[in-house]
Amino acid sequence: MTRSTAAAAPRAETSRKAILTGLLTGSALLAMATFALAQDSGTGDSAEAEGEIITAHAFSDLGAIKYGPDFEVLDYVNPDAPKGGEMSYWGRGSFDSMNPYSRRGRSPAISVLPYERIMTSTADDPYASYCLLCTTLEYPESQDWVIFNLREDVTFSDGSPMTAEDIAFTYDLFMEEGFPSFRIAVKNMIPGYEILGPHRIKFNFNPELPRNGLISQAGASIVFQKKWFEETGAKLDESRLTQPPGTGPYMIDTVDVPRRIVAKRNPDYWGADLPINIGRWNFDSIRQEYFADTNAALEAFKAGEYLFRSETSSLTWASQYDFPAIEDGTIVKEELPDGSLPAAAGFVFNLRKDKFQDVRVRRALGLMYNFEWTNDTLQYGLFRHRQSFWQNSDLQAQGVPEGLELEYLQGVAEQIDPAILTEEVYVMPSGGARQLNRGDLRAAAALLEDAGWVAGDDGLRRKDGEVLRVEFIENNPSFDRIILPYIDNLKRLGVDAVYNRIDDAQYTDRVRGHDFDMIFDSYVNGLEEANGIAQRYGCEDRDDVFNPAGYCDPAVDALIEQLKVAENLEEMQAGVRAIDRIMRAAYFMVPVWYNGAYWVAYYDVYEYPDELPPYALGNADFWWWNEDKAEALRAAGAL
């Protein structure tokens, strides 16, 4: 029996044993988690399964799917948006590779633009994946496997057709040359694939593992062209400037290391008329210009060297957007609503270091970061203090645990501080009006004393003869004004604090080699958490690049297993809140600020839909170029 559905997938009562490690979640990380497949020597059509077979255009583990199989256009796009023009923006630093899947080299985000996934997400439906390279997917109620029925008209940018062979080849490539942690996770989760025809491929899931996230992760796989790799002999784990053809709406046109990258729209893009693509990919080209520092980038923006700027510096936003082009309307400056989950950003402790093993030390050092003074004095009061790893969402722990969240915590009660069960969630003090808050200094000193770090005659704190020395490394000059006052406060506490700003290449090598004490970094989380959370916070992957702190807690590992078998949205959210509560108590990151809006400035040649979706700005996706406005600016000499 086969039926078509647009509802959340039913859940079978299958074995619920532990899974080793998860893959990435979230739009930013899915580009890195390229494949959730594994090979099987079996052949032939093995679509038989007990129970009903579900055929669908989309899939969701936890909630209803917003767009049905016959939807005509996404709610947030302008289906009549004209094609043409160029979206141009800037990047800081430099790049020396166009291969984002290698540990070697620095590659820009635009390097993934030419590639598509089997399934894709939308900017207004955080829980669903929709067929893109497939027409439908098929799976049994048990979710033991999934079959993707691929579109027969999908072509790479060189005009050659995409088939199941390309998907299989890409899997093999990642299994041989991909990140080790990724290979381990994939082999454990999805132990087999079968090519059932030129446009039909099946992925089998490990029968002993939970089903949450497996179908969605398999659908998040991108596709490389088998022919290109075979003809060129290119390796996945090498730094290179050449790229294989992709199936996406854009292809890389110009690579000018380390200054500029230009992607041009593929005029023969196979998917231009799909409902999920109508009103999108409107620019003829997308260009990214690189600059060594933000000041040079801003001056270039004023001169029209690029036309769109998304601002992250409060100093720049508050004090440097007062030039004539804004005053006369040539450049539009505005704040747009941002409903997405803010990154869990802050000063990360390297928990691989012995001196950071005691949470009292970490909290003491964190107390010397004064958010209130920093925000009011250095950031023009434009930010809010981040506390949760899932700030401003239903996943954020608040108050005293209760209900299902409390039940989850009670299940790991022997592995956590008993206070977590009865006290309000840990909230980091926000500091005060002066750079050095005296109350926080006294509290921090007491914590260090209790932890055995005693101040000597020279004012420096020592334990067993070792000075408490903390080195901050950073590669972005914009952080100087934020970190240096923090360094000063730490010195007043008796810490031998050092700030070392290094170049991009050194920074990359040291962070990837875990050669640091503290860095400013972030964890990118999602509104739906399942397998992927383990790669960020699980013990198995504590040395993964996506877990900069090297955080590991058996209690969190146990709760991650609960997430993997969550039957509904309520269970998933309660499990994440329990994890948030434990991790905030562990205090392996000094939480800093977040912004609930996009700060953008752009030449008045761009337009966007009246109602932006909650989870994306979309300037390179569903914005468009107004040629009449562009011509007017050209006539005025502004372009």
N, C-alpha and C positions, 0 to 999 in steps of 0.2 A: 504494500500500500504506500502511496506517495501523496503528500499534501503540501501545499504552499502556505508559508506563514510569514507574517511580519511582526510576530510577537517575540518575547524573550524565549530563549531556548528552554525546553523542559529539562529537568535534571534527573538523572537516573541514580538509583542507590547502588553505586559501585564501590569497590574497595577504596579506602581512604588512607593509604599509607603515605609516608613522608616523601616529598620530592627533594632532590638534592639542591638545585639552585634554579632561580627563575631567570626570565629574560626581561628586557627593558619594556617600560610602559611610557605612555605620553608621546605626543607628536614629535617633540624634539629628539627623543631617544629611539623611537622606532626606526629612524634612519640608520642608527648604529646597529640595532638588533636585526640583522638582515635576514636571517633564516631560522625558521623553526621547523626543520625537516630532518628526517634521517632515512638512510637507505635500507632497503629490504631486497633480498635476492629474489623474492617471489615475483611472478609475472602473471599476466592475465587479469581479467575483470573479477575483482574480489569484493563487489559491492554488496554481497549478501550479508545480512545481519539480522539478528532476532529483533522483533518489534517493528514498530512503524518507522519508515524512512522519511525524514523531513527534507523537503526541497524549499529553499528560501533564497531571497535576493540579498539578505542581510542577516547579521547575527548579533545577539547581545546576551551576555551571561546573566545580567542582573535586572534589566528593566525593559520596558516597552520600546520598540523601535519607532522613531518619529516618522520616517518617510516610508510609505508603503511601496509595493512593487511597481505601481503605475504612476509614481510621482513624476511631474513634468519639469520642475525646477526647484532648486533650494530656496527656502523662504528669504534668505538674507542677501541674495544677489540681484543685480539688475539684468534681466535676461536680454535687454536691448542695449546693453553697454557696447559702445563702439570698440573696434579693434584698432590698435595703432599706438604710436608714441613709444616712450621708453620710461621705465621705472629705474631711477638711479639713486643709490644711497652709498654710505661709506662704511668702512671697516677699520678698526684700529690695529696697528702693527703691520704684519706682513704674512705672506704664505710662501711655501716652497714646494707644495705638492697638491695634486688634484685627486688624491686617493684617500678618502676619509676612513678607509677600513684597514689602514696600516698603522702600526705603532710609530713608524718612522715619518718624520716630516710634519709640517703644520698645514692642514688643509682648511679651506673656507667652507662655510655652511652651504654656499651656492653650488658646491661640487656635487651635491646629491640631487640637485634639481632635475637632471634628465631622467631620473629613474622613478618608476612607479611600483606600487605594491599590488598584490593580488586583490586585496580589499583595502578600502580607504575609510577615513572618518570624515565627519563634517564639523563645522565650527559652532554648531548649536545642538549637538547630540553627543554628549560625552561618553555614552555607554555602548554605542553601536558601531559595527563595522559593516560597510556596504561593498558589494561586489564592484570591482573596477575592471581588472583584467579578466574576471570571470563573469559569466552571465548568471549563474546560480551556484550554490553550494548544496551538497547533500550530506546528511549525517543521521545516524540512528539516535533514538532517544537516549541511549546509553552514552552517546558521544564517544564511542570507542575509536572512531575514525571520522575523517571528513574527505569528501571528494569535491574538487573544484572543476566545474565545467567552464573551460576557458573560452573566451571570445575568439572566433576564427578570423576576425579582421584586425587583430592587434599586430602592429608592425613596429620594428625598430626604426630609428631615425634614418637609417640607410635604405629603408624600404623593404628589408627582408622580414618575413613573418616570424612571430614569436610562437613557440610551441612548448609543450610540456618538457621537451628535451632541454630547453634553456633553463627551466626551473630546476630540473634535476641536476644539470651541470653546475648551476650556481650553488646548490647545496653541497655538492662534492668539493667545490672550491673553498667554501667556508669551513668545511670539516677538515680540510687539509691545511689551510693557511690562515684561518680566522683566529680571533683572540682565544686563548686557551680556555678561559672561563666560559666563553660562549659555546665552544665545542662540547665541553662537559655537560652543560645544561641541556643542549639540544639532544645529544645522544641519550640522555636519561629520559627526557620528556617524550620524544617522538622517535621511536626506534625503527620506523620503516616507512618507505614510500613505494608506490607502485605507479608506473606509467600505464594508464588504461587505454590510451589512444593519443593521437597527435594533440588533442585539445582537452585532455581529461587526465587528471592526476589525483591520486589518493594518498593521504597521510594517515598512518596508523599511530595511535597513542599508546603509551605504556599502560597496560591494564592495571598496574598496581598504584597508579598515581591519580590524584584528584583531577577533575576535568576542567576546573575553572581556568579560563584564559588560554587553553590549548588551541581551540579553533580560531579564536581571534588572533593569537600569535602566529599561527600558521598562515593566516590570511594577511598578516603584516609583512610577509616576505617580499623583498624586491627581486627583480629579475635582471640578470646580466645576459649578454649575448654570448652563447657558446662559441660561435664561429670566430669572433674577434679575439678571444683569449687563445684559441687554438692557432690562429694565424700569426698572432704577434708573440706568443710565448710569454705574455705578461703574467706577473704574479700578483696575488692579492695583497701580500705582505710587503710590497716594495713601495718606496716613494717614487711617484712618477707624475708627469704633467699630462700624459695622454689618458684618454678615457674610452671605455667601450661605448658603443651606441646604446641609447636608452629608448624606452617606449613612451616617455613623457612628452608634454607639450613644448618643452624647451630643450635645446641642445647647446653645449658650450661652443662659442664661436671664437672668442679671443682670450688668450691667457698671456698676460704681460707681467711676469714675475718681477718684483713683488708688488706691483702697482695696481693692476686692474684685471678684472674678469668680466667678460660680456657673454651673456646667454641670449640666443635669438630664438624666437618662436618658430617651431617647425610648421611650415605652411601645409604639410601633408599629415599633420597629427591625426592619427586614426580615431581618437576619442573626442574630437571637438564637439560633436553633436549629442553626446550622451547627456541625459538629464542632469547628472551630477556635475557636469562640466559647463553647462550653459551659463553664460554670464561670468565666467572665470577665465583666467589666463588671457587677459585682454591686451597686454603690451606686446609690441613687436620685439622688444628686447628688454633685458634686465641687466643693469650694469652695477658693479660694486667697485668703488675706488678705495684704495688703502692709503692711510696716512699714519705717520709715526706718532703723532700726538693729537689730542682733541682740539687744541688751539689751531693747529694747521688745518685740520678738517673743517672747523667752523669758518675759517677765512675762505677756504675753497668753496664752501656752501654759499657764502655771501657773494662770491664771484661767479656763481652759477656753474661750477664744475660738476656738481651733482645737484639734484633737485628735491630730494626727500631726506629728511633727517628725523630719526627717532631719538629723542634725548633721554639720557639716563642720569646726567649730572645735575643735581639741584642748583649748584653754583652757576653753571652755564645757563640753565633754564631761567633762573631768577634774575640774573644780572647782565647777560650778554645778548639777549634777544630784543634789543632796542635800536637796531640800525634802521636806516631809511626804508629799505625794501619791505620791512614789516609795517612801518608806519604808513606807507602809501598803498599797501594791499598787494604788492607784488608777491610777497611771501605770506602765507597764512600760518599763524601760530595758534594752536588750540589743544585742549585736553579732551581726549576721547575716553569713554568708559571702558574699563578693563575688568571683565568678570572672571578672568582666568585665575587659576590657582597660582599665587606668587611663589617664586622659587624660595626654597628654604636656605636663605643666604646668611652668611655670618663668618666669624673667625673660627676656623676649624682647628681643633687640637689633633695632633698626630698621636693617636692612642698606642701606636707601636713603641713609643718612648716611655721608659720606666717612670720618668718624672711626672707623667700625666696619668698614671694609673689610679691615683687617689682623686675621687670626685671633689673632695674639699679643695684640692689645689686648683682644679679646673674652675670651680665656682669662685674662688678667690680671685683668680686672674680675670674672670669674666666681670666681676664687680668693678674693675677698673675701667671698663668701657662705659662711658657715660652717654647713653642715648639721648637723654633730654638736652644736655648741653650741646652735643654734637649736632642734633637736628636743628635746634634753635639758632646756634651760633654759626655753624658751618653749612647747614643745608636749608636755611631759610624757613624752617618749620614745615616743610612740604611733605615729610614722610610720617609714617606711623611705625610704632615699635612692633616688630614681629616677635611672636612667642611660640606659636605652634609650627610644626613641620607641615601642617595642612591648614594654614591660616585662612580665616574667613570662609570656612566651608563646613558642611555637616560632619566632616572627618576630624575636626578640631576638638581635642579634649577640653572640657570646661568644668569648673567646680569640683565637687566630690563625685567619684564614679558611682553610677547607679544602673539598674536594669541589666540589659544584656552585656554592656561593657563591664560592669562589676563581675558578672558571672565569668567572663573571659579572664579577668584578672585573678579571680579566686582560683581558677584552674592552674595558675602558675604562681600561687601565693608563696610556695616554698622557695622560689627563685628570685623574688623581688623584695625590696624594703617593705615591711608591713605598713609603713605610713602611706604608701601609695594607695592602699585600699580604703583608707579612712580620711585622708587629708585632701585639701583642694590641690589641683594640679599645680606643679611648680611654675611660678611666674618670675621671670628675671626682673629685678628692680630696674627702673628706668633712669636712675641717677638723679641729678638735680641741676640747679641753675648755674653752678660753678663747675669749671672743668674737673676739679678734684672734689668729689663729694666726701666730706669728712666722715659721715656715717658709714658709707660704703667702704672707705679706707679702713676704719676700725673693724668692721665686720670681716673684711678680707684678711687683715692681719691676724685676727683670732683664728680664722680657718687654717691659715698657714701654720700658726703656732701649734694648733691641734694635730696637724699633719706632720709635725716634726721639723718644719722649715723655720729655723730660728735666725733672727737678725744678729749679725756680729757687730764688732766695733766699727767696721767700715760701712755699716748699714746694709750690707748684702746678706741675703738669706741663704743659709746652708743646712744641709742634712747629710750626716755621715761624711762631712768634709767637702761635699760637692756643692758648688754655687748653683742656685736656681737661675739658670740662664735660658732665655727664650728668644729665639730668632724668628722674626717675621720675614718672609720673602714675598716679593710682589714684582710684577712686570708692567704694571699700569701706573704711570705717574699721577693719574687723577686721584689715586688713593693716598698720596703722600699726606694731604691735609687731614685725612681721617685717621690714619694710622699713627702719625707722629704724636698727637696729643695722647693717644692711648699708650704709646711707648713711655711718654713722660709720666703718666699716672702709675704705670707699672714700676718705673724706677723709684717713685716715691714710696712704693710698697716694699722696696728692697729687692726687686727682681732685676737681674742683669739682662735687661731687654734691649734687643738690637733690631734695627730695621735695615734690611738689605734688599734694595731694588736692583733687579738683574734683568738681562735681556730675555726676549721671548724664548729663544732656544734653550738657554740655561734653565729657565723656569719650567719649561715642559719636561726637560730631562729630570730635574730634581723632584718635581711633583710625581711623575710616573715612577721614579725610583724611590719614593717615600722618604726623600732626603730633605726633611723640613721639620720645624717645630710647629709653627702656626702659619696658615695661609687664609686669605679671604677666598671662599669658595661657596658652592651651593649644591644642594641635592634637588633634583627636579622630580617632583612627585606627581601623582595623577589623581583625578577624582574617582577613578576605579583602580583598586589595588588587588593584585592576586600574585601570580608567579613573579612578576618583575620586581616586586619590593625586596625580594631576597638578594638581588644583585646589588642593591643599595645598602641594605641594613642587615643582611644575613651573615652568619659566621663563616659559611662555606666560601663566600666571596669577599672576605674582609680586606683582601689586598687588591681587589678589583679597582680599576680607574674610576668607577662610579661610586666608590665608597672611600673618599679621600681621608676620612678620619680613621679608617680601619676599625669601625665600630662592630662589636660583636657581643650579643647577650643571648644566652640560651632561652630566656623567657620570651624574648622577641621572636626567636626562631620558632618556638612552640606556637606563638600566636600567628605567625606567618602561615603555619600549617592550617590553622583555623580559617584564615582568609581563603586559602586554596579550595576549601570545601564549603564556602558560604553559599547558602541556597538563595539568598535574596539580598536586596540593597541594604536592608536593616542590619543583617548579620555582617555584611562587609564593612559598613560604616562603624558599627560598634567595635569590630576587631581593630580597625585602624585607630580609633580613638584610644583604645587600650594601649596600642603600640606607641602612639604619640605621647601618652602620659608617662610611660616608662622611659622613653628616650629623652623627654624633657627633664626628668629627674636625673638621668645619667649625665646630662650637661656636657656633651662632647663637642658642642658648638656654641659660641657666644652669639646669640641671635641679634641681628641688627635691624634694618629698616625694610619696609616694603611700600609700594606705591599702588594705589587702586585705580590709576589712570594711565593712559598712554600720553606722553608728552611728544607732540609731533609738530614739525614745521616743514612746510613744503611750498614750492612755487605754485602759484595759482593756475596750474594746468591739470591738476588731479581732481577727481571726484570719487565719491564713495556712496554706497546705498544709504537711504534715509535711516534705516535701522541696522546698526552693526550687530553681528552675532555676539553672544556673550564671551566666547572663548578664543577669539582671534581678531587682531587688527586687520590682517589681510591685505596690506598695501601692495604686495606683489602678486596677490591672488585675485581678489574680486574688485579692486579699485580700477579706474580706467582713465584714459587720457582725453582731455577736451581740446581738440585741435583749434577751435575758434579762440579759446583763451590763450593757447600757445602762440598763435599768430599775432594776437594783440600784444603779448609781451615781447615778441620779436620786433614788432613795429616800434615799440617803446624803447628798444635797446636793452631790455632786461635779460634777454636770453642770447 
